[in-house]
């Protein structure tokens, strides 16, 4: 693989940290924040309805 444009994924709540660490350790990718509401470990949480 020579380039990656972007990576997006949907995961169960409180499970993003493991995926972020995998991308950092295996692919040497670094997460960067583009939304001020992003949590450092969970990213941006989409809430639907009254959940």
PQR file with spaces between the fields and no chain letter, atoms N, CA, C, O and H, PARSE charges and radii, in Angstrom:
ATOM       1  N    UNK     1       0.849   -1.159    0.000 -0.4000 1.5000
ATOM       2  CA   UNK     1       0.000    0.000    0.000 -0.0000 2.0000
ATOM       3  C    UNK     1       0.902    1.231    0.000  0.5500 1.7000
ATOM       4  O    UNK     1       1.855    1.304    0.776 -0.5500 1.4000
ATOM       5  N    UNK     2       0.607    2.190   -0.859 -0.4000 1.5000
ATOM       6  CA   UNK     2       1.462    3.379   -0.917 -0.0000 2.0000
ATOM       7  C    UNK     2       0.806    4.613   -0.317  0.5500 1.7000
ATOM       8  O    UNK     2       1.502    5.454    0.253 -0.5500 1.4000
ATOM       9  H    UNK     2      -0.167    2.132   -1.489  0.4000 1.0000
ATOM      10  N    UNK     3      -0.514    4.746   -0.428 -0.4000 1.5000
ATOM      11  CA   UNK     3      -1.189    5.919    0.128 -0.0000 2.0000
ATOM      12  C    UNK     3      -2.563    5.546    0.670  0.5500 1.7000
ATOM      13  O    UNK     3      -3.181    4.576    0.232 -0.5500 1.4000
ATOM      14  H    UNK     3      -1.079    4.063   -0.891  0.4000 1.0000
ATOM      15  N    UNK     4      -3.022    6.334    1.626 -0.4000 1.5000
ATOM      16  CA   UNK     4      -4.377    6.197    2.157 -0.0000 2.0000
ATOM      17  C    UNK     4      -4.990    7.581    2.151  0.5500 1.7000
ATOM      18  O    UNK     4      -4.398    8.526    2.672 -0.5500 1.4000
ATOM      19  H    UNK     4      -2.520    7.122    1.982  0.4000 1.0000
ATOM      20  N    UNK     5      -6.168    7.709    1.569 -0.4000 1.5000
ATOM      21  CA   UNK     5      -6.855    8.992    1.510 -0.0000 2.0000
ATOM      22  C    UNK     5      -7.474    9.334    2.856  0.5500 1.7000
ATOM      23  O    UNK     5      -7.241   10.419    3.389 -0.5500 1.4000
ATOM      24  H    UNK     5      -6.649    6.942    1.146  0.4000 1.0000
ATOM      25  N    UNK     6      -8.258    8.422    3.406 -0.4000 1.5000
ATOM      26  CA   UNK     6      -8.855    8.624    4.726 -0.0000 2.0000
ATOM      27  C    UNK     6      -9.361    7.293    5.264  0.5500 1.7000
ATOM      28  O    UNK     6      -9.509    6.317    4.528 -0.5500 1.4000
ATOM      29  H    UNK     6      -8.447    7.541    2.973  0.4000 1.0000
ATOM      30  N    UNK     7      -9.618    7.282    6.544 -0.4000 1.5000
ATOM      31  CA   UNK     7     -10.163    6.096    7.197 -0.0000 2.0000
ATOM      32  C    UNK     7     -11.336    6.549    8.048  0.5500 1.7000
ATOM      33  O    UNK     7     -11.219    7.505    8.816 -0.5500 1.4000
ATOM      34  H    UNK     7      -9.499    8.074    7.142  0.4000 1.0000
ATOM      35  N    UNK     8     -12.463    5.870    7.916 -0.4000 1.5000
ATOM      36  CA   UNK     8     -13.633    6.171    8.735 -0.0000 2.0000
ATOM      37  C    UNK     8     -14.228    4.852    9.209  0.5500 1.7000
ATOM      38  O    UNK     8     -14.249    3.871    8.465 -0.5500 1.4000
ATOM      39  H    UNK     8     -12.558    5.094    7.293  0.4000 1.0000
ATOM      40  N    UNK     9     -14.705    4.830   10.430 -0.4000 1.5000
ATOM      41  CA   UNK     9     -15.321    3.613   10.931 -0.0000 2.0000
ATOM      42  C    UNK     9     -16.333    3.946   12.007  0.5500 1.7000
ATOM      43  O    UNK     9     -16.217    4.961   12.693 -0.5500 1.4000
ATOM      44  H    UNK     9     -14.688    5.627   11.035  0.4000 1.0000
ATOM      45  N    UNK    10     -17.326    3.084   12.149 -0.4000 1.5000
ATOM      46  CA   UNK    10     -18.324    3.209   13.208 -0.0000 2.0000
ATOM      47  C    UNK    10     -18.123    2.033   14.155  0.5500 1.7000
ATOM      48  O    UNK    10     -17.978    0.889   13.725 -0.5500 1.4000
ATOM      49  H    UNK    10     -17.421    2.259   11.591  0.4000 1.0000
ATOM      50  N    UNK    11     -18.118    2.331   15.437 -0.4000 1.5000
ATOM      51  CA   UNK    11     -17.839    1.294   16.430 -0.0000 2.0000
ATOM      52  C    UNK    11     -18.773    1.446   17.612  0.5500 1.7000
ATOM      53  O    UNK    11     -19.352    2.513   17.819 -0.5500 1.4000
ATOM      54  H    UNK    11     -18.237    3.261   15.786  0.4000 1.0000
ATOM      55  N    UNK    12     -18.925    0.382   18.391 -0.4000 1.5000
ATOM      56  CA   UNK    12     -19.703    0.503   19.621 -0.0000 2.0000
ATOM      57  C    UNK    12     -19.065    1.537   20.559  0.5500 1.7000
ATOM      58  O    UNK    12     -17.854    1.753   20.530 -0.5500 1.4000
ATOM      59  H    UNK    12     -18.455   -0.484   18.223  0.4000 1.0000
ATOM      60  N    UNK    13     -19.876    2.150   21.361 -0.4000 1.5000
ATOM      61  CA   UNK    13     -19.406    3.157   22.312 -0.0000 2.0000
ATOM      62  C    UNK    13     -18.291    2.593   23.191  0.5500 1.7000
ATOM      63  O    UNK    13     -18.342    1.433   23.601 -0.5500 1.4000
ATOM      64  H    UNK    13     -20.860    1.974   21.384  0.4000 1.0000
ATOM      65  N    UNK    14     -17.302    3.406   23.473 -0.4000 1.5000
ATOM      66  CA   UNK    14     -16.155    3.077   24.333 -0.0000 2.0000
ATOM      67  C    UNK    14     -15.219    2.013   23.761  0.5500 1.7000
ATOM      68  O    UNK    14     -14.516    1.346   24.520 -0.5500 1.4000
ATOM      69  H    UNK    14     -17.261    4.348   23.140  0.4000 1.0000
ATOM      70  N    UNK    15     -15.198    1.843   22.451 -0.4000 1.5000
ATOM      71  CA   UNK    15     -14.293    0.855   21.870 -0.0000 2.0000
ATOM      72  C    UNK    15     -13.322    1.453   20.855  0.5500 1.7000
ATOM      73  O    UNK    15     -12.524    0.716   20.276 -0.5500 1.4000
ATOM      74  H    UNK    15     -15.769    2.385   21.834  0.4000 1.0000
ATOM      75  N    UNK    16     -13.362    2.751   20.622 -0.4000 1.5000
ATOM      76  CA   UNK    16     -12.513    3.373   19.602 -0.0000 2.0000
ATOM      77  C    UNK    16     -11.032    3.381   19.985  0.5500 1.7000
ATOM      78  O    UNK    16     -10.173    3.328   19.104 -0.5500 1.4000
ATOM      79  H    UNK    16     -14.010    3.350   21.092  0.4000 1.0000
ATOM      80  N    UNK    17     -10.721    3.446   21.270 -0.4000 1.5000
ATOM      81  CA   UNK    17      -9.322    3.535   21.697 -0.0000 2.0000
ATOM      82  C    UNK    17      -8.489    2.373   21.156  0.5500 1.7000
ATOM      83  O    UNK    17      -7.356    2.578   20.719 -0.5500 1.4000
ATOM      84  H    UNK    17     -11.418    3.490   21.985  0.4000 1.0000
ATOM      85  N    UNK    18      -9.030    1.171   21.181 -0.4000 1.5000
ATOM      86  CA   UNK    18      -8.315   -0.006   20.685 -0.0000 2.0000
ATOM      87  C    UNK    18      -8.039    0.131   19.185  0.5500 1.7000
ATOM      88  O    UNK    18      -6.939   -0.174   18.726 -0.5500 1.4000
ATOM      89  H    UNK    18      -9.949    1.005   21.536  0.4000 1.0000
ATOM      90  N    UNK    19      -9.027    0.586   18.429 -0.4000 1.5000
ATOM      91  CA   UNK    19      -8.841    0.754   16.982 -0.0000 2.0000
ATOM      92  C    UNK    19      -7.825    1.851   16.684  0.5500 1.7000
ATOM      93  O    UNK    19      -6.983    1.689   15.801 -0.5500 1.4000
ATOM      94  H    UNK    19      -9.921    0.834   18.802  0.4000 1.0000
ATOM      95  N    UNK    20      -7.894    2.958   17.403 -0.4000 1.5000
ATOM      96  CA   UNK    20      -6.936    4.051   17.203 -0.0000 2.0000
ATOM      97  C    UNK    20      -5.519    3.558   17.470  0.5500 1.7000
ATOM      98  O    UNK    20      -4.603    3.858   16.705 -0.5500 1.4000
ATOM      99  H    UNK    20      -8.578    3.090   18.121  0.4000 1.0000
ATOM     100  N    UNK    21      -5.338    2.808   18.544 -0.4000 1.5000
ATOM     101  CA   UNK    21      -4.010    2.268   18.862 -0.0000 2.0000
ATOM     102  C    UNK    21      -3.527    1.305   17.778  0.5500 1.7000
ATOM     103  O    UNK    21      -2.339    1.290   17.454 -0.5500 1.4000
ATOM     104  H    UNK    21      -6.082    2.565   19.165  0.4000 1.0000
ATOM     105  N    UNK    22      -4.435    0.501   17.215 -0.4000 1.5000
ATOM     106  CA   UNK    22      -4.054   -0.431   16.148 -0.0000 2.0000
ATOM     107  C    UNK    22      -3.542    0.338   14.928  0.5500 1.7000
ATOM     108  O    UNK    22      -2.490    0.002   14.385 -0.5500 1.4000
ATOM     109  H    UNK    22      -5.399    0.514   17.479  0.4000 1.0000
ATOM     110  N    UNK    23      -4.272    1.360   14.497 -0.4000 1.5000
ATOM     111  CA   UNK    23      -3.835    2.156   13.347 -0.0000 2.0000
ATOM     112  C    UNK    23      -2.484    2.811   13.615  0.5500 1.7000
ATOM     113  O    UNK    23      -1.641    2.884   12.720 -0.5500 1.4000
ATOM     114  H    UNK    23      -5.127    1.633   14.939  0.4000 1.0000
ATOM     115  N    UNK    24      -2.272    3.289   14.843 -0.4000 1.5000
ATOM     116  CA   UNK    24      -0.987    3.902   15.182 -0.0000 2.0000
ATOM     117  C    UNK    24       0.141    2.871   15.175  0.5500 1.7000
ATOM     118  O    UNK    24       1.201    3.121   14.601 -0.5500 1.4000
ATOM     119  H    UNK    24      -2.957    3.229   15.570  0.4000 1.0000
ATOM     120  N    UNK    25      -0.075    1.718   15.803 -0.4000 1.5000
ATOM     121  CA   UNK    25       0.976    0.704   15.947 -0.0000 2.0000
ATOM     122  C    UNK    25       1.260   -0.065   14.663  0.5500 1.7000
ATOM     123  O    UNK    25       2.421   -0.329   14.349 -0.5500 1.4000
ATOM     124  H    UNK    25      -0.936    1.514   16.269  0.4000 1.0000
ATOM     125  N    UNK    26       0.228   -0.425   13.921 -0.4000 1.5000
ATOM     126  CA   UNK    26       0.407   -1.270   12.738 -0.0000 2.0000
ATOM     127  C    UNK    26       0.697   -0.453   11.482  0.5500 1.7000
ATOM     128  O    UNK    26       1.555   -0.832   10.684 -0.5500 1.4000
ATOM     129  H    UNK    26      -0.715   -0.210   14.176  0.4000 1.0000
ATOM     130  N    UNK    27      -0.006    0.656   11.298 -0.4000 1.5000
ATOM     131  CA   UNK    27       0.132    1.439   10.069 -0.0000 2.0000
ATOM     132  C    UNK    27       0.896    2.750   10.260  0.5500 1.7000
ATOM     133  O    UNK    27       1.075    3.509    9.308 -0.5500 1.4000
ATOM     134  H    UNK    27      -0.703    0.964   11.946  0.4000 1.0000
ATOM     135  N    UNK    28       1.344    3.016   11.484 -0.4000 1.5000
ATOM     136  CA   UNK    28       2.068    4.259   11.803 -0.0000 2.0000
ATOM     137  C    UNK    28       1.257    5.509   11.471  0.5500 1.7000
ATOM     138  O    UNK    28       1.814    6.552   11.132 -0.5500 1.4000
ATOM     139  H    UNK    28       1.199    2.399   12.258  0.4000 1.0000
ATOM     140  N    UNK    29      -0.059    5.389   11.571 -0.4000 1.5000
ATOM     141  CA   UNK    29      -0.927    6.541   11.314 -0.0000 2.0000
ATOM     142  C    UNK    29      -1.144    7.286   12.626  0.5500 1.7000
ATOM     143  O    UNK    29      -1.117    6.681   13.698 -0.5500 1.4000
ATOM     144  H    UNK    29      -0.512    4.541   11.846  0.4000 1.0000
ATOM     145  N    UNK    30      -1.354    8.573   12.545 -0.4000 1.5000
ATOM     146  CA   UNK    30      -1.630    9.394   13.712 -0.0000 2.0000
ATOM     147  C    UNK    30      -2.989   10.051   13.553  0.5500 1.7000
ATOM     148  O    UNK    30      -3.331   10.542   12.477 -0.5500 1.4000
ATOM     149  H    UNK    30      -1.375    9.065   11.674  0.4000 1.0000
ATOM     150  N    UNK    31      -3.750   10.057   14.613 -0.4000 1.5000
ATOM     151  CA   UNK    31      -5.062   10.696   14.602 -0.0000 2.0000
ATOM     152  C    UNK    31      -4.888   12.198   14.760  0.5500 1.7000
ATOM     153  O    UNK    31      -4.050   12.658   15.536 -0.5500 1.4000
ATOM     154  H    UNK    31      -3.473    9.658   15.487  0.4000 1.0000
ATOM     155  N    UNK    32      -5.684   12.958   14.019 -0.4000 1.5000
ATOM     156  CA   UNK    32      -5.689   14.398   14.213 -0.0000 2.0000
ATOM     157  C    UNK    32      -7.131   14.872   14.330  0.5500 1.7000
ATOM     158  O    UNK    32      -8.028   14.341   13.676 -0.5500 1.4000
ATOM     159  H    UNK    32      -6.364   12.585   13.389  0.4000 1.0000
ATOM     160  N    UNK    33      -7.337   15.863   15.157 -0.4000 1.5000
ATOM     161  CA   UNK    33      -8.673   16.354   15.466 -0.0000 2.0000
ATOM     162  C    UNK    33      -9.074   17.442   14.484  0.5500 1.7000
ATOM     163  O    UNK    33      -8.318   18.384   14.248 -0.5500 1.4000
ATOM     164  H    UNK    33      -6.608   16.295   15.688  0.4000 1.0000
ATOM     165  N    UNK    34     -10.269   17.310   13.912 -0.4000 1.5000
ATOM     166  CA   UNK    34     -10.783   18.351   13.026 -0.0000 2.0000
ATOM     167  C    UNK    34     -12.089   18.938   13.556  0.5500 1.7000
ATOM     168  O    UNK    34     -12.593   19.921   13.014 -0.5500 1.4000
ATOM     169  H    UNK    34     -10.883   16.544   14.104  0.4000 1.0000
ATOM     170  N    UNK    35     -12.631   18.348   14.600 -0.4000 1.5000
ATOM     171  CA   UNK    35     -13.877   18.808   15.192 -0.0000 2.0000
ATOM     172  C    UNK    35     -13.629   19.077   16.674  0.5500 1.7000
ATOM     173  O    UNK    35     -13.127   18.208   17.387 -0.5500 1.4000
ATOM     174  H    UNK    35     -12.221   17.549   15.041  0.4000 1.0000
ATOM     175  N    UNK    36     -13.977   20.270   17.139 -0.4000 1.5000
ATOM     176  CA   UNK    36     -13.727   20.628   18.541 -0.0000 2.0000
ATOM     177  C    UNK    36     -14.488   19.745   19.522  0.5500 1.7000
ATOM     178  O    UNK    36     -14.115   19.667   20.692 -0.5500 1.4000
ATOM     179  H    UNK    36     -14.385   20.977   16.560  0.4000 1.0000
ATOM     180  N    UNK    37     -15.546   19.081   19.070 -0.4000 1.5000
ATOM     181  CA   UNK    37     -16.332   18.220   19.954 -0.0000 2.0000
ATOM     182  C    UNK    37     -15.783   16.801   20.029  0.5500 1.7000
ATOM     183  O    UNK    37     -16.329   15.972   20.757 -0.5500 1.4000
ATOM     184  H    UNK    37     -15.849   19.145   18.119  0.4000 1.0000
ATOM     185  N    UNK    38     -14.713   16.502   19.289 -0.4000 1.5000
ATOM     186  CA   UNK    38     -14.107   15.170   19.343 -0.0000 2.0000
ATOM     187  C    UNK    38     -13.516   14.904   20.720  0.5500 1.7000
ATOM     188  O    UNK    38     -12.854   15.761   21.304 -0.5500 1.4000
ATOM     189  H    UNK    38     -14.269   17.176   18.697  0.4000 1.0000
ATOM     190  N    UNK    39     -13.763   13.713   21.222 -0.4000 1.5000
ATOM     191  CA   UNK    39     -13.125   13.244   22.444 -0.0000 2.0000
ATOM     192  C    UNK    39     -11.761   12.676   22.054  0.5500 1.7000
ATOM     193  O    UNK    39     -11.661   12.017   21.020 -0.5500 1.4000
ATOM     194  H    UNK    39     -14.301   13.017   20.747  0.4000 1.0000
ATOM     195  N    UNK    40     -10.709   12.906   22.838 -0.4000 1.5000
ATOM     196  CA   UNK    40      -9.375   12.420   22.466 -0.0000 2.0000
ATOM     197  C    UNK    40      -9.299   10.917   22.224  0.5500 1.7000
ATOM     198  O    UNK    40      -8.468   10.466   21.436 -0.5500 1.4000
ATOM     199  H    UNK    40     -10.790   13.442   23.678  0.4000 1.0000
ATOM     200  N    UNK    41     -10.146   10.136   22.884 -0.4000 1.5000
ATOM     201  CA   UNK    41     -10.083    8.684   22.734 -0.0000 2.0000
ATOM     202  C    UNK    41     -11.288    8.094   22.018  0.5500 1.7000
ATOM     203  O    UNK    41     -11.195    6.988   21.486 -0.5500 1.4000
ATOM     204  H    UNK    41     -10.820   10.502   23.524  0.4000 1.0000
ATOM     205  N    UNK    42     -12.403    8.788   21.986 -0.4000 1.5000
ATOM     206  CA   UNK    42     -13.610    8.245   21.363 -0.0000 2.0000
ATOM     207  C    UNK    42     -13.977    8.925   20.050  0.5500 1.7000
ATOM     208  O    UNK    42     -14.859    8.444   19.339 -0.5500 1.4000
ATOM     209  H    UNK    42     -12.479    9.686   22.418  0.4000 1.0000
ATOM     210  N    UNK    43     -13.326   10.023   19.717 -0.4000 1.5000
ATOM     211  CA   UNK    43     -13.670   10.724   18.483 -0.0000 2.0000
ATOM     212  C    UNK    43     -14.985   11.462   18.645  0.5500 1.7000
ATOM     213  O    UNK    43     -15.320   11.919   19.738 -0.5500 1.4000
ATOM     214  H    UNK    43     -12.609   10.414   20.295  0.4000 1.0000
ATOM     215  N    UNK    44     -15.720   11.577   17.570 -0.4000 1.5000
ATOM     216  CA   UNK    44     -17.003   12.272   17.595 -0.0000 2.0000
ATOM     217  C    UNK    44     -18.119   11.249   17.753  0.5500 1.7000
ATOM     218  O    UNK    44     -18.256   10.345   16.929 -0.5500 1.4000
ATOM     219  H    UNK    44     -15.449   11.207   16.682  0.4000 1.0000
ATOM     220  N    UNK    45     -18.908   11.384   18.795 -0.4000 1.5000
ATOM     221  CA   UNK    45     -19.998   10.451   19.064 -0.0000 2.0000
ATOM     222  C    UNK    45     -21.284   10.971   18.444  0.5500 1.7000
ATOM     223  O    UNK    45     -21.708   12.093   18.722 -0.5500 1.4000
ATOM     224  H    UNK    45     -18.796   12.118   19.465  0.4000 1.0000
ATOM     225  N    UNK    46     -21.901   10.153   17.606 -0.4000 1.5000
ATOM     226  CA   UNK    46     -23.179   10.503   16.992 -0.0000 2.0000
ATOM     227  C    UNK    46     -24.280    9.951   17.875  0.5500 1.7000
ATOM     228  O    UNK    46     -24.323    8.754   18.156 -0.5500 1.4000
ATOM     229  H    UNK    46     -21.557    9.242   17.381  0.4000 1.0000
ATOM     230  N    UNK    47     -25.164   10.824   18.308 -0.4000 1.5000
ATOM     231  CA   UNK    47     -26.273   10.404   19.168 -0.0000 2.0000
ATOM     232  C    UNK    47     -27.567   10.465   18.363  0.5500 1.7000
ATOM     233  O    UNK    47     -27.836   11.447   17.670 -0.5500 1.4000
ATOM     234  H    UNK    47     -25.129   11.797   18.080  0.4000 1.0000
ATOM     235  N    UNK    48     -28.358    9.412   18.462 -0.4000 1.5000
ATOM     236  CA   UNK    48     -29.612    9.335   17.730 -0.0000 2.0000
ATOM     237  C    UNK    48     -30.754    9.268   18.733  0.5500 1.7000
ATOM     238  O    UNK    48     -30.717    8.463   19.664 -0.5500 1.4000
ATOM     239  H    UNK    48     -28.140    8.614   19.025  0.4000 1.0000
ATOM     240  N    UNK    49     -31.760   10.101   18.552 -0.4000 1.5000
ATOM     241  CA   UNK    49     -32.917   10.081   19.435 -0.0000 2.0000
ATOM     242  C    UNK    49     -32.556   10.466   20.854  0.5500 1.7000
ATOM     243  O    UNK    49     -31.726   11.350   21.067 -0.5500 1.4000
ATOM     244  H    UNK    49     -31.790   10.755   17.796  0.4000 1.0000
ATOM     245  N    UNK    50     -33.173    9.810   21.828 -0.4000 1.5000
ATOM     246  CA   UNK    50     -32.959   10.156   23.237 -0.0000 2.0000
ATOM     247  C    UNK    50     -32.018    9.189   23.936  0.5500 1.7000
ATOM     248  O    UNK    50     -32.019    9.119   25.165 -0.5500 1.4000
ATOM     249  H    UNK    50     -33.847    9.092   21.655  0.4000 1.0000
ATOM     250  N    UNK    51     -31.224    8.452   23.197 -0.4000 1.5000
ATOM     251  CA   UNK    51     -30.311    7.470   23.780 -0.0000 2.0000
ATOM     252  C    UNK    51     -29.225    8.123   24.577  0.5500 1.7000
ATOM     253  O    UNK    51     -28.371    7.435   25.135 -0.5500 1.4000
ATOM     254  H    UNK    51     -31.223    8.510   22.199  0.4000 1.0000
